[in-house]
Amino acid sequence: MNKGLKNLFITLTAFSGGLVTGLLLTPKSGQENRKWVSSHSKETKEWLEDKGHKIVEESEKRIDRVSKGIKKTVQDSLPDLYEATDDLTFSEDG
């Protein structure tokens, strides 16, 4: 598991644990708690979606950079066969 996902998992676990503890210890009624959870869960969902999209975009950019780097390294390592065979002459005599 990469570092970003591990941190996200730990953050979500800590947040959930704190939320449950807070709900159990609050003097509010169940209906008030449900309203509060509902409103904050929408905000949390939007935040998670935003962070998820950013993580995906950053990962795609990194993969693209690595892919281009590998492609350039391979191209630089292999000779251009058209240039390498320009001076060759072929005859039917063998």
mmCIF file as gemmi writes it, N, C-alpha and C atoms, coordinates in Angstrom:
data_model
loop_
_atom_site.group_PDB
_atom_site.id
_atom_site.type_symbol
_atom_site.label_atom_id
_atom_site.label_alt_id
_atom_site.label_comp_id
_atom_site.label_asym_id
_atom_site.label_entity_id
_atom_site.label_seq_id
_atom_site.pdbx_PDB_ins_code
_atom_site.Cartn_x
_atom_site.Cartn_y
_atom_site.Cartn_z
_atom_site.occupancy
_atom_site.B_iso_or_equiv
_atom_site.pdbx_formal_charge
_atom_site.auth_seq_id
_atom_site.auth_asym_id
_atom_site.pdbx_PDB_model_num
ATOM 1 N N . MET Axp A 1 ? 0.858 -1.173 0 1 0 ? 1 A 1
ATOM 2 C CA . MET Axp A 1 ? 0 0 0 1 0 ? 1 A 1
ATOM 3 C C . MET Axp A 1 ? 0.902 1.233 0 1 0 ? 1 A 1
ATOM 4 N N . ASN Axp A 2 ? 0.641 2.165 -0.916 1 0 ? 2 A 1
ATOM 5 C CA . ASN Axp A 2 ? 1.526 3.316 -0.956 1 0 ? 2 A 1
ATOM 6 C C . ASN Axp A 2 ? 1.218 4.287 0.186 1 0 ? 2 A 1
ATOM 7 N N . LYS Axp A 3 ? 2.107 5.22 0.377 1 0 ? 3 A 1
ATOM 8 C CA . LYS Axp A 3 ? 2.053 6.106 1.538 1 0 ? 3 A 1
ATOM 9 C C . LYS Axp A 3 ? 0.779 6.956 1.552 1 0 ? 3 A 1
ATOM 10 N N . GLY Axp A 4 ? 0.351 7.463 0.403 1 0 ? 4 A 1
ATOM 11 C CA . GLY Axp A 4 ? -0.84 8.308 0.332 1 0 ? 4 A 1
ATOM 12 C C . GLY Axp A 4 ? -2.095 7.563 0.745 1 0 ? 4 A 1
ATOM 13 N N . LEU Axp A 5 ? -2.25 6.345 0.242 1 0 ? 5 A 1
ATOM 14 C CA . LEU Axp A 5 ? -3.433 5.558 0.598 1 0 ? 5 A 1
ATOM 15 C C . LEU Axp A 5 ? -3.402 5.151 2.066 1 0 ? 5 A 1
ATOM 16 N N . LYS Axp A 6 ? -2.218 4.842 2.562 1 0 ? 6 A 1
ATOM 17 C CA . LYS Axp A 6 ? -2.088 4.472 3.975 1 0 ? 6 A 1
ATOM 18 C C . LYS Axp A 6 ? -2.482 5.646 4.868 1 0 ? 6 A 1
ATOM 19 N N . ASN Axp A 7 ? -2.01 6.848 4.525 1 0 ? 7 A 1
ATOM 20 C CA . ASN Axp A 7 ? -2.367 8.04 5.302 1 0 ? 7 A 1
ATOM 21 C C . ASN Axp A 7 ? -3.862 8.32 5.224 1 0 ? 7 A 1
ATOM 22 N N . LEU Axp A 8 ? -4.443 8.148 4.041 1 0 ? 8 A 1
ATOM 23 C CA . LEU Axp A 8 ? -5.878 8.366 3.874 1 0 ? 8 A 1
ATOM 24 C C . LEU Axp A 8 ? -6.671 7.374 4.721 1 0 ? 8 A 1
ATOM 25 N N . PHE Axp A 9 ? -6.262 6.12 4.742 1 0 ? 9 A 1
ATOM 26 C CA . PHE Axp A 9 ? -6.938 5.098 5.532 1 0 ? 9 A 1
ATOM 27 C C . PHE Axp A 9 ? -6.86 5.419 7.022 1 0 ? 9 A 1
ATOM 28 N N . ILE Axp A 10 ? -5.685 5.82 7.486 1 0 ? 10 A 1
ATOM 29 C CA . ILE Axp A 10 ? -5.51 6.171 8.899 1 0 ? 10 A 1
ATOM 30 C C . ILE Axp A 10 ? -6.375 7.377 9.252 1 0 ? 10 A 1
ATOM 31 N N . THR Axp A 11 ? -6.409 8.372 8.369 1 0 ? 11 A 1
ATOM 32 C CA . THR Axp A 11 ? -7.214 9.566 8.604 1 0 ? 11 A 1
ATOM 33 C C . THR Axp A 11 ? -8.692 9.215 8.696 1 0 ? 11 A 1
ATOM 34 N N . LEU Axp A 12 ? -9.169 8.392 7.764 1 0 ? 12 A 1
ATOM 35 C CA . LEU Axp A 12 ? -10.582 8.004 7.778 1 0 ? 12 A 1
ATOM 36 C C . LEU Axp A 12 ? -10.934 7.192 9.018 1 0 ? 12 A 1
ATOM 37 N N . THR Axp A 13 ? -10.051 6.306 9.42 1 0 ? 13 A 1
ATOM 38 C CA . THR Axp A 13 ? -10.288 5.497 10.614 1 0 ? 13 A 1
ATOM 39 C C . THR Axp A 13 ? -10.346 6.385 11.86 1 0 ? 13 A 1
ATOM 40 N N . ALA Axp A 14 ? -9.41 7.306 11.972 1 0 ? 14 A 1
ATOM 41 C CA . ALA Axp A 14 ? -9.389 8.213 13.13 1 0 ? 14 A 1
ATOM 42 C C . ALA Axp A 14 ? -10.63 9.1 13.144 1 0 ? 14 A 1
ATOM 43 N N . PHE Axp A 15 ? -10.998 9.592 11.979 1 0 ? 15 A 1
ATOM 44 C CA . PHE Axp A 15 ? -12.194 10.437 11.884 1 0 ? 15 A 1
ATOM 45 C C . PHE Axp A 15 ? -13.439 9.658 12.293 1 0 ? 15 A 1
ATOM 46 N N . SER Axp A 16 ? -13.573 8.446 11.781 1 0 ? 16 A 1
ATOM 47 C CA . SER Axp A 16 ? -14.74 7.618 12.111 1 0 ? 16 A 1
ATOM 48 C C . SER Axp A 16 ? -14.791 7.304 13.603 1 0 ? 16 A 1
ATOM 49 N N . GLY Axp A 17 ? -13.665 6.969 14.176 1 0 ? 17 A 1
ATOM 50 C CA . GLY Axp A 17 ? -13.615 6.679 15.61 1 0 ? 17 A 1
ATOM 51 C C . GLY Axp A 17 ? -13.996 7.892 16.44 1 0 ? 17 A 1
ATOM 52 N N . GLY Axp A 18 ? -13.509 9.044 16.064 1 0 ? 18 A 1
ATOM 53 C CA . GLY Axp A 18 ? -13.858 10.27 16.769 1 0 ? 18 A 1
ATOM 54 C C . GLY Axp A 18 ? -15.326 10.615 16.62 1 0 ? 18 A 1
ATOM 55 N N . LEU Axp A 19 ? -15.855 10.386 15.443 1 0 ? 19 A 1
ATOM 56 C CA . LEU Axp A 19 ? -17.272 10.654 15.192 1 0 ? 19 A 1
ATOM 57 C C . LEU Axp A 19 ? -18.166 9.768 16.058 1 0 ? 19 A 1
ATOM 58 N N . VAL Axp A 20 ? -17.852 8.482 16.09 1 0 ? 20 A 1
ATOM 59 C CA . VAL Axp A 20 ? -18.65 7.548 16.895 1 0 ? 20 A 1
ATOM 60 C C . VAL Axp A 20 ? -18.555 7.908 18.378 1 0 ? 20 A 1
ATOM 61 N N . THR Axp A 21 ? -17.359 8.192 18.842 1 0 ? 21 A 1
ATOM 62 C CA . THR Axp A 21 ? -17.178 8.57 20.249 1 0 ? 21 A 1
ATOM 63 C C . THR Axp A 21 ? -17.957 9.84 20.579 1 0 ? 21 A 1
ATOM 64 N N . GLY Axp A 22 ? -17.879 10.809 19.695 1 0 ? 22 A 1
ATOM 65 C CA . GLY Axp A 22 ? -18.608 12.058 19.911 1 0 ? 22 A 1
ATOM 66 C C . GLY Axp A 22 ? -20.111 11.852 19.94 1 0 ? 22 A 1
ATOM 67 N N . LEU Axp A 23 ? -20.61 11.005 19.061 1 0 ? 23 A 1
ATOM 68 C CA . LEU Axp A 23 ? -22.054 10.749 19.037 1 0 ? 23 A 1
ATOM 69 C C . LEU Axp A 23 ? -22.524 10.031 20.297 1 0 ? 23 A 1
ATOM 70 N N . LEU Axp A 24 ? -21.692 9.148 20.8 1 0 ? 24 A 1
ATOM 71 C CA . LEU Axp A 24 ? -22.076 8.426 22.013 1 0 ? 24 A 1
ATOM 72 C C . LEU Axp A 24 ? -22.046 9.306 23.257 1 0 ? 24 A 1
ATOM 73 N N . LEU Axp A 25 ? -21.189 10.307 23.262 1 0 ? 25 A 1
ATOM 74 C CA . LEU Axp A 25 ? -21.029 11.147 24.447 1 0 ? 25 A 1
ATOM 75 C C . LEU Axp A 25 ? -21.799 12.467 24.38 1 0 ? 25 A 1
ATOM 76 N N . THR Axp A 26 ? -22.453 12.752 23.282 1 0 ? 26 A 1
ATOM 77 C CA . THR Axp A 26 ? -23.138 14.033 23.117 1 0 ? 26 A 1
ATOM 78 C C . THR Axp A 26 ? -24.468 14.073 23.886 1 0 ? 26 A 1
ATOM 79 N N . PRO Axp A 27 ? -24.831 15.255 24.375 1 0 ? 27 A 1
ATOM 80 C CA . PRO Axp A 27 ? -26.116 15.372 25.067 1 0 ? 27 A 1
ATOM 81 C C . PRO Axp A 27 ? -27.296 15.606 24.108 1 0 ? 27 A 1
ATOM 82 N N . LYS Axp A 28 ? -27.035 15.68 22.823 1 0 ? 28 A 1
ATOM 83 C CA . LYS Axp A 28 ? -28.095 15.928 21.847 1 0 ? 28 A 1
ATOM 84 C C . LYS Axp A 28 ? -28.963 14.688 21.665 1 0 ? 28 A 1
ATOM 85 N N . SER Axp A 29 ? -30.144 14.924 21.106 1 0 ? 29 A 1
ATOM 86 C CA . SER Axp A 29 ? -31.039 13.793 20.821 1 0 ? 29 A 1
ATOM 87 C C . SER Axp A 29 ? -30.583 13.071 19.565 1 0 ? 29 A 1
ATOM 88 N N . GLY Axp A 30 ? -31.153 11.899 19.36 1 0 ? 30 A 1
ATOM 89 C CA . GLY Axp A 30 ? -30.803 11.113 18.179 1 0 ? 30 A 1
ATOM 90 C C . GLY Axp A 30 ? -31.131 11.827 16.884 1 0 ? 30 A 1
ATOM 91 N N . GLN Axp A 31 ? -32.257 12.526 16.843 1 0 ? 31 A 1
ATOM 92 C CA . GLN Axp A 31 ? -32.661 13.24 15.627 1 0 ? 31 A 1
ATOM 93 C C . GLN Axp A 31 ? -31.673 14.363 15.319 1 0 ? 31 A 1
ATOM 94 N N . GLU Axp A 32 ? -31.253 15.09 16.32 1 0 ? 32 A 1
ATOM 95 C CA . GLU Axp A 32 ? -30.269 16.157 16.115 1 0 ? 32 A 1
ATOM 96 C C . GLU Axp A 32 ? -28.936 15.579 15.638 1 0 ? 32 A 1
ATOM 97 N N . ASN Axp A 33 ? -28.544 14.47 16.219 1 0 ? 33 A 1
ATOM 98 C CA . ASN Axp A 33 ? -27.295 13.819 15.802 1 0 ? 33 A 1
ATOM 99 C C . ASN Axp A 33 ? -27.37 13.355 14.352 1 0 ? 33 A 1
ATOM 100 N N . ARG Axp A 34 ? -28.507 12.788 13.963 1 0 ? 34 A 1
ATOM 101 C CA . ARG Axp A 34 ? -28.65 12.32 12.588 1 0 ? 34 A 1
ATOM 102 C C . ARG Axp A 34 ? -28.568 13.481 11.601 1 0 ? 34 A 1
ATOM 103 N N . LYS Axp A 35 ? -29.182 14.619 11.933 1 0 ? 35 A 1
ATOM 104 C CA . LYS Axp A 35 ? -29.092 15.812 11.067 1 0 ? 35 A 1
ATOM 105 C C . LYS Axp A 35 ? -27.642 16.257 10.937 1 0 ? 35 A 1
ATOM 106 N N . TRP Axp A 36 ? -26.944 16.305 12.067 1 0 ? 36 A 1
ATOM 107 C CA . TRP Axp A 36 ? -25.558 16.746 12.061 1 0 ? 36 A 1
ATOM 108 C C . TRP Axp A 36 ? -24.693 15.804 11.233 1 0 ? 36 A 1
ATOM 109 N N . VAL Axp A 37 ? -24.87 14.501 11.436 1 0 ? 37 A 1
ATOM 110 C CA . VAL Axp A 37 ? -24.09 13.507 10.686 1 0 ? 37 A 1
ATOM 111 C C . VAL Axp A 37 ? -24.4 13.624 9.201 1 0 ? 37 A 1
ATOM 112 N N . SER Axp A 38 ? -25.655 13.796 8.864 1 0 ? 38 A 1
ATOM 113 C CA . SER Axp A 38 ? -26.055 13.904 7.46 1 0 ? 38 A 1
ATOM 114 C C . SER Axp A 38 ? -25.384 15.101 6.79 1 0 ? 38 A 1
ATOM 115 N N . SER Axp A 39 ? -25.43 16.255 7.447 1 0 ? 39 A 1
ATOM 116 C CA . SER Axp A 39 ? -24.838 17.447 6.835 1 0 ? 39 A 1
ATOM 117 C C . SER Axp A 39 ? -23.325 17.318 6.715 1 0 ? 39 A 1
ATOM 118 N N . HIS Axp A 40 ? -22.679 16.767 7.724 1 0 ? 40 A 1
ATOM 119 C CA . HIS Axp A 40 ? -21.223 16.635 7.678 1 0 ? 40 A 1
ATOM 120 C C . HIS Axp A 40 ? -20.765 15.487 6.778 1 0 ? 40 A 1
ATOM 121 N N . SER Axp A 41 ? -21.595 14.49 6.619 1 0 ? 41 A 1
ATOM 122 C CA . SER Axp A 41 ? -21.195 13.383 5.741 1 0 ? 41 A 1
ATOM 123 C C . SER Axp A 41 ? -21.16 13.845 4.288 1 0 ? 41 A 1
ATOM 124 N N . LYS Axp A 42 ? -22.037 14.77 3.919 1 0 ? 42 A 1
ATOM 125 C CA . LYS Axp A 42 ? -22.007 15.31 2.55 1 0 ? 42 A 1
ATOM 126 C C . LYS Axp A 42 ? -20.713 16.075 2.313 1 0 ? 42 A 1
ATOM 127 N N . GLU Axp A 43 ? -20.316 16.887 3.294 1 0 ? 43 A 1
ATOM 128 C CA . GLU Axp A 43 ? -19.059 17.63 3.171 1 0 ? 43 A 1
ATOM 129 C C . GLU Axp A 43 ? -17.868 16.673 3.097 1 0 ? 43 A 1
ATOM 130 N N . THR Axp A 44 ? -17.905 15.653 3.928 1 0 ? 44 A 1
ATOM 131 C CA . THR Axp A 44 ? -16.817 14.675 3.941 1 0 ? 44 A 1
ATOM 132 C C . THR Axp A 44 ? -16.75 13.929 2.619 1 0 ? 44 A 1
ATOM 133 N N . LYS Axp A 45 ? -17.899 13.565 2.076 1 0 ? 45 A 1
ATOM 134 C CA . LYS Axp A 45 ? -17.943 12.868 0.791 1 0 ? 45 A 1
ATOM 135 C C . LYS Axp A 45 ? -17.326 13.728 -0.304 1 0 ? 45 A 1
ATOM 136 N N . GLU Axp A 46 ? -17.687 15.005 -0.336 1 0 ? 46 A 1
ATOM 137 C CA . GLU Axp A 46 ? -17.128 15.907 -1.341 1 0 ? 46 A 1
ATOM 138 C C . GLU Axp A 46 ? -15.623 16.041 -1.172 1 0 ? 46 A 1
ATOM 139 N N . TRP Axp A 47 ? -15.157 16.147 0.078 1 0 ? 47 A 1
ATOM 140 C CA . TRP Axp A 47 ? -13.725 16.266 0.342 1 0 ? 47 A 1
ATOM 141 C C . TRP Axp A 47 ? -12.991 15.013 -0.12 1 0 ? 47 A 1
ATOM 142 N N . LEU Axp A 48 ? -13.566 13.847 0.202 1 0 ? 48 A 1
ATOM 143 C CA . LEU Axp A 48 ? -12.929 12.583 -0.193 1 0 ? 48 A 1
ATOM 144 C C . LEU Axp A 48 ? -12.895 12.431 -1.711 1 0 ? 48 A 1
ATOM 145 N N . GLU Axp A 49 ? -13.977 12.806 -2.384 1 0 ? 49 A 1
ATOM 146 C CA . GLU Axp A 49 ? -14.001 12.716 -3.842 1 0 ? 49 A 1
ATOM 147 C C . GLU Axp A 49 ? -12.946 13.625 -4.449 1 0 ? 49 A 1
ATOM 148 N N . ASP Axp A 50 ? -12.821 14.836 -3.914 1 0 ? 50 A 1
ATOM 149 C CA . ASP Axp A 50 ? -11.826 15.783 -4.412 1 0 ? 50 A 1
ATOM 150 C C . ASP Axp A 50 ? -10.417 15.227 -4.218 1 0 ? 50 A 1
ATOM 151 N N . LYS Axp A 51 ? -10.144 14.732 -3.006 1 0 ? 51 A 1
ATOM 152 C CA . LYS Axp A 51 ? -8.814 14.17 -2.736 1 0 ? 51 A 1
ATOM 153 C C . LYS Axp A 51 ? -8.555 12.939 -3.608 1 0 ? 51 A 1
ATOM 154 N N . GLY Axp A 52 ? -9.576 12.11 -3.787 1 0 ? 52 A 1
ATOM 155 C CA . GLY Axp A 52 ? -9.427 10.917 -4.624 1 0 ? 52 A 1
ATOM 156 C C . GLY Axp A 52 ? -9.087 11.279 -6.057 1 0 ? 52 A 1
ATOM 157 N N . HIS Axp A 53 ? -9.772 12.29 -6.6 1 0 ? 53 A 1
ATOM 158 C CA . HIS Axp A 53 ? -9.482 12.726 -7.968 1 0 ? 53 A 1
ATOM 159 C C . HIS Axp A 53 ? -8.065 13.282 -8.079 1 0 ? 53 A 1
ATOM 160 N N . LYS Axp A 54 ? -7.646 14.028 -7.072 1 0 ? 54 A 1
ATOM 161 C CA . LYS Axp A 54 ? -6.29 14.584 -7.1 1 0 ? 54 A 1
ATOM 162 C C . LYS Axp A 54 ? -5.244 13.478 -7.039 1 0 ? 54 A 1
ATOM 163 N N . ILE Axp A 55 ? -5.482 12.478 -6.215 1 0 ? 55 A 1
ATOM 164 C CA . ILE Axp A 55 ? -4.54 11.356 -6.117 1 0 ? 55 A 1
ATOM 165 C C . ILE Axp A 55 ? -4.452 10.622 -7.456 1 0 ? 55 A 1
ATOM 166 N N . VAL Axp A 56 ? -5.602 10.396 -8.094 1 0 ? 56 A 1
ATOM 167 C CA . VAL Axp A 56 ? -5.616 9.707 -9.389 1 0 ? 56 A 1
ATOM 168 C C . VAL Axp A 56 ? -4.873 10.537 -10.437 1 0 ? 56 A 1
ATOM 169 N N . GLU Axp A 57 ? -5.141 11.85 -10.478 1 0 ? 57 A 1
ATOM 170 C CA . GLU Axp A 57 ? -4.47 12.712 -11.452 1 0 ? 57 A 1
ATOM 171 C C . GLU Axp A 57 ? -2.955 12.721 -11.241 1 0 ? 57 A 1
ATOM 172 N N . GLU Axp A 58 ? -2.521 12.841 -9.992 1 0 ? 58 A 1
ATOM 173 C CA . GLU Axp A 58 ? -1.086 12.842 -9.706 1 0 ? 58 A 1
ATOM 174 C C . GLU Axp A 58 ? -0.451 11.506 -10.084 1 0 ? 58 A 1
ATOM 175 N N . SER Axp A 59 ? -1.15 10.424 -9.816 1 0 ? 59 A 1
ATOM 176 C CA . SER Axp A 59 ? -0.632 9.097 -10.171 1 0 ? 59 A 1
ATOM 177 C C . SER Axp A 59 ? -0.506 8.952 -11.673 1 0 ? 59 A 1
ATOM 178 N N . GLU Axp A 60 ? -1.511 9.421 -12.407 1 0 ? 60 A 1
ATOM 179 C CA . GLU Axp A 60 ? -1.459 9.341 -13.864 1 0 ? 60 A 1
ATOM 180 C C . GLU Axp A 60 ? -0.296 10.163 -14.411 1 0 ? 60 A 1
ATOM 181 N N . LYS Axp A 61 ? -0.063 11.344 -13.838 1 0 ? 61 A 1
ATOM 182 C CA . LYS Axp A 61 ? 1.05 12.184 -14.279 1 0 ? 61 A 1
ATOM 183 C C . LYS Axp A 61 ? 2.385 11.493 -14.008 1 0 ? 61 A 1
ATOM 184 N N . ARG Axp A 62 ? 2.508 10.884 -12.832 1 0 ? 62 A 1
ATOM 185 C CA . ARG Axp A 62 ? 3.755 10.18 -12.502 1 0 ? 62 A 1
ATOM 186 C C . ARG Axp A 62 ? 3.984 9.001 -13.44 1 0 ? 62 A 1
ATOM 187 N N . ILE Axp A 63 ? 2.935 8.245 -13.703 1 0 ? 63 A 1
ATOM 188 C CA . ILE Axp A 63 ? 3.051 7.096 -14.608 1 0 ? 63 A 1
ATOM 189 C C . ILE Axp A 63 ? 3.446 7.577 -15.992 1 0 ? 63 A 1
ATOM 190 N N . ASP Axp A 64 ? 2.854 8.68 -16.446 1 0 ? 64 A 1
ATOM 191 C CA . ASP Axp A 64 ? 3.178 9.228 -17.764 1 0 ? 64 A 1
ATOM 192 C C . ASP Axp A 64 ? 4.638 9.659 -17.835 1 0 ? 64 A 1
ATOM 193 N N . ARG Axp A 65 ? 5.128 10.335 -16.768 1 0 ? 65 A 1
ATOM 194 C CA . ARG Axp A 65 ? 6.539 10.755 -16.756 1 0 ? 65 A 1
ATOM 195 C C . ARG Axp A 65 ? 7.478 9.553 -16.784 1 0 ? 65 A 1
ATOM 196 N N . VAL Axp A 66 ? 7.165 8.534 -16.006 1 0 ? 66 A 1
ATOM 197 C CA . VAL Axp A 66 ? 8.008 7.334 -15.973 1 0 ? 66 A 1
ATOM 198 C C . VAL Axp A 66 ? 7.983 6.654 -17.336 1 0 ? 66 A 1
ATOM 199 N N . SER Axp A 67 ? 6.804 6.559 -17.933 1 0 ? 67 A 1
ATOM 200 C CA . SER Axp A 67 ? 6.664 5.927 -19.243 1 0 ? 67 A 1
ATOM 201 C C . SER Axp A 67 ? 7.475 6.675 -20.295 1 0 ? 67 A 1
ATOM 202 N N . LYS Axp A 68 ? 7.382 8.003 -20.296 1 0 ? 68 A 1
ATOM 203 C CA . LYS Axp A 68 ? 8.153 8.797 -21.258 1 0 ? 68 A 1
ATOM 204 C C . LYS Axp A 68 ? 9.651 8.64 -21.014 1 0 ? 68 A 1
ATOM 205 N N . GLY Axp A 69 ? 10.045 8.591 -19.746 1 0 ? 69 A 1
ATOM 206 C CA . GLY Axp A 69 ? 11.461 8.41 -19.423 1 0 ? 69 A 1
ATOM 207 C C . GLY Axp A 69 ? 11.984 7.071 -19.904 1 0 ? 69 A 1
ATOM 208 N N . ILE Axp A 70 ? 11.195 6.03 -19.715 1 0 ? 70 A 1
ATOM 209 C CA . ILE Axp A 70 ? 11.602 4.701 -20.185 1 0 ? 70 A 1
ATOM 210 C C . ILE Axp A 70 ? 11.692 4.681 -21.698 1 0 ? 70 A 1
ATOM 211 N N . LYS Axp A 71 ? 10.701 5.265 -22.356 1 0 ? 71 A 1
ATOM 212 C CA . LYS Axp A 71 ? 10.688 5.296 -23.827 1 0 ? 71 A 1
ATOM 213 C C . LYS Axp A 71 ? 11.902 6.048 -24.358 1 0 ? 71 A 1
ATOM 214 N N . LYS Axp A 72 ? 12.229 7.191 -23.748 1 0 ? 72 A 1
ATOM 215 C CA . LYS Axp A 72 ? 13.394 7.968 -24.192 1 0 ? 72 A 1
ATOM 216 C C . LYS Axp A 72 ? 14.683 7.191 -23.958 1 0 ? 72 A 1
ATOM 217 N N . THR Axp A 73 ? 14.798 6.524 -22.83 1 0 ? 73 A 1
ATOM 218 C CA . THR Axp A 73 ? 15.994 5.742 -22.531 1 0 ? 73 A 1
ATOM 219 C C . THR Axp A 73 ? 16.175 4.627 -23.548 1 0 ? 73 A 1
ATOM 220 N N . VAL Axp A 74 ? 15.086 3.951 -23.891 1 0 ? 74 A 1
ATOM 221 C CA . VAL Axp A 74 ? 15.171 2.873 -24.881 1 0 ? 74 A 1
ATOM 222 C C . VAL Axp A 74 ? 15.547 3.442 -26.239 1 0 ? 74 A 1
ATOM 223 N N . GLN Axp A 75 ? 14.939 4.559 -26.624 1 0 ? 75 A 1
ATOM 224 C CA . GLN Axp A 75 ? 15.245 5.159 -27.922 1 0 ? 75 A 1
ATOM 225 C C . GLN Axp A 75 ? 16.693 5.626 -27.989 1 0 ? 75 A 1
ATOM 226 N N . ASP Axp A 76 ? 17.189 6.183 -26.895 1 0 ? 76 A 1
ATOM 227 C CA . ASP Axp A 76 ? 18.58 6.641 -26.868 1 0 ? 76 A 1
ATOM 228 C C . ASP Axp A 76 ? 19.559 5.474 -26.879 1 0 ? 76 A 1
ATOM 229 N N . SER Axp A 77 ? 19.154 4.335 -26.345 1 0 ? 77 A 1
ATOM 230 C CA . SER Axp A 77 ? 20.05 3.183 -26.253 1 0 ? 77 A 1
ATOM 231 C C . SER Axp A 77 ? 20.138 2.411 -27.569 1 0 ? 77 A 1
ATOM 232 N N . LEU Axp A 78 ? 19.064 2.4 -28.331 1 0 ? 78 A 1
ATOM 233 C CA . LEU Axp A 78 ? 19.047 1.644 -29.577 1 0 ? 78 A 1
ATOM 234 C C . LEU Axp A 78 ? 19.422 2.548 -30.747 1 0 ? 78 A 1
ATOM 235 N N . PRO Axp A 79 ? 20.244 2.041 -31.665 1 0 ? 79 A 1
ATOM 236 C CA . PRO Axp A 79 ? 20.615 2.865 -32.819 1 0 ? 79 A 1
ATOM 237 C C . PRO Axp A 79 ? 19.441 2.983 -33.796 1 0 ? 79 A 1
ATOM 238 N N . ASP Axp A 80 ? 19.454 4.064 -34.554 1 0 ? 80 A 1
ATOM 239 C CA . ASP Axp A 80 ? 18.463 4.241 -35.606 1 0 ? 80 A 1
ATOM 240 C C . ASP Axp A 80 ? 18.887 3.35 -36.768 1 0 ? 80 A 1
ATOM 241 N N . LEU Axp A 81 ? 18.11 2.336 -37.078 1 0 ? 81 A 1
ATOM 242 C CA . LEU Axp A 81 ? 18.499 1.358 -38.092 1 0 ? 81 A 1
ATOM 243 C C . LEU Axp A 81 ? 18.566 1.971 -39.487 1 0 ? 81 A 1
ATOM 244 N N . TYR Axp A 82 ? 17.767 2.983 -39.745 1 0 ? 82 A 1
ATOM 245 C CA . TYR Axp A 82 ? 17.839 3.637 -41.062 1 0 ? 82 A 1
ATOM 246 C C . TYR Axp A 82 ? 19.168 4.362 -41.229 1 0 ? 82 A 1
ATOM 247 N N . GLU Axp A 83 ? 19.606 5.06 -40.2 1 0 ? 83 A 1
ATOM 248 C CA . GLU Axp A 83 ? 20.902 5.732 -40.265 1 0 ? 83 A 1
ATOM 249 C C . GLU Axp A 83 ? 22.037 4.724 -40.279 1 0 ? 83 A 1
ATOM 250 N N . ALA Axp A 84 ? 21.922 3.665 -39.525 1 0 ? 84 A 1
ATOM 251 C CA . ALA Axp A 84 ? 22.991 2.673 -39.429 1 0 ? 84 A 1
ATOM 252 C C . ALA Axp A 84 ? 23.166 1.904 -40.738 1 0 ? 84 A 1
ATOM 253 N N . THR Axp A 85 ? 22.12 1.783 -41.535 1 0 ? 85 A 1
ATOM 254 C CA . THR Axp A 85 ? 22.211 1.008 -42.775 1 0 ? 85 A 1
ATOM 255 C C . THR Axp A 85 ? 22.27 1.889 -44.006 1 0 ? 85 A 1
ATOM 256 N N . ASP Axp A 86 ? 22.409 3.202 -43.86 1 0 ? 86 A 1
ATOM 257 C CA . ASP Axp A 86 ? 22.485 4.114 -45.008 1 0 ? 86 A 1
ATOM 258 C C . ASP Axp A 86 ? 23.668 3.798 -45.919 1 0 ? 86 A 1
ATOM 259 N N . ASP Axp A 87 ? 24.795 3.484 -45.35 1 0 ? 87 A 1
ATOM 260 C CA . ASP Axp A 87 ? 26.021 3.299 -46.138 1 0 ? 87 A 1
ATOM 261 C C . ASP Axp A 87 ? 26.164 1.88 -46.668 1 0 ? 87 A 1
ATOM 262 N N . LEU Axp A 88 ? 25.267 0.982 -46.365 1 0 ? 88 A 1
ATOM 263 C CA . LEU Axp A 88 ? 25.358 -0.383 -46.844 1 0 ? 88 A 1
ATOM 264 C C . LEU Axp A 88 ? 24.863 -0.46 -48.282 1 0 ? 88 A 1
ATOM 265 N N . THR Axp A 89 ? 25.582 -1.246 -49.051 1 0 ? 89 A 1
ATOM 266 C CA . THR Axp A 89 ? 25.15 -1.477 -50.427 1 0 ? 89 A 1
ATOM 267 C C . THR Axp A 89 ? 24.951 -2.968 -50.617 1 0 ? 89 A 1
ATOM 268 N N . PHE Axp A 90 ? 23.953 -3.278 -51.323 1 0 ? 90 A 1
ATOM 269 C CA . PHE Axp A 90 ? 23.645 -4.695 -51.555 1 0 ? 90 A 1
ATOM 270 C C . PHE Axp A 90 ? 23.736 -4.967 -53.057 1 0 ? 90 A 1
ATOM 271 N N . SER Axp A 91 ? 24.273 -6.134 -53.358 1 0 ? 91 A 1
ATOM 272 C CA . SER Axp A 91 ? 24.329 -6.532 -54.765 1 0 ? 91 A 1
ATOM 273 C C . SER Axp A 91 ? 23.84 -7.967 -54.875 1 0 ? 91 A 1
ATOM 274 N N . GLU Axp A 92 ? 23.45 -8.343 -56.06 1 0 ? 92 A 1
ATOM 275 C CA . GLU Axp A 92 ? 22.939 -9.692 -56.265 1 0 ? 92 A 1
ATOM 276 C C . GLU Axp A 92 ? 24.067 -10.712 -56.375 1 0 ? 92 A 1
ATOM 277 N N . ASP Axp A 93 ? 25.293 -10.248 -56.465 1 0 ? 93 A 1
ATOM 278 C CA . ASP Axp A 93 ? 26.443 -11.157 -56.605 1 0 ? 93 A 1
ATOM 279 C C . ASP Axp A 93 ? 26.724 -11.903 -55.314 1 0 ? 93 A 1
ATOM 280 N N . GLY Axp A 94 ? 26.341 -11.374 -54.167 1 0 ? 94 A 1
ATOM 281 C CA . GLY Axp A 94 ? 26.473 -12.064 -52.897 1 0 ? 94 A 1
ATOM 282 C C . GLY Axp A 94 ? 27.736 -11.785 -52.263 1 0 ? 94 A 1
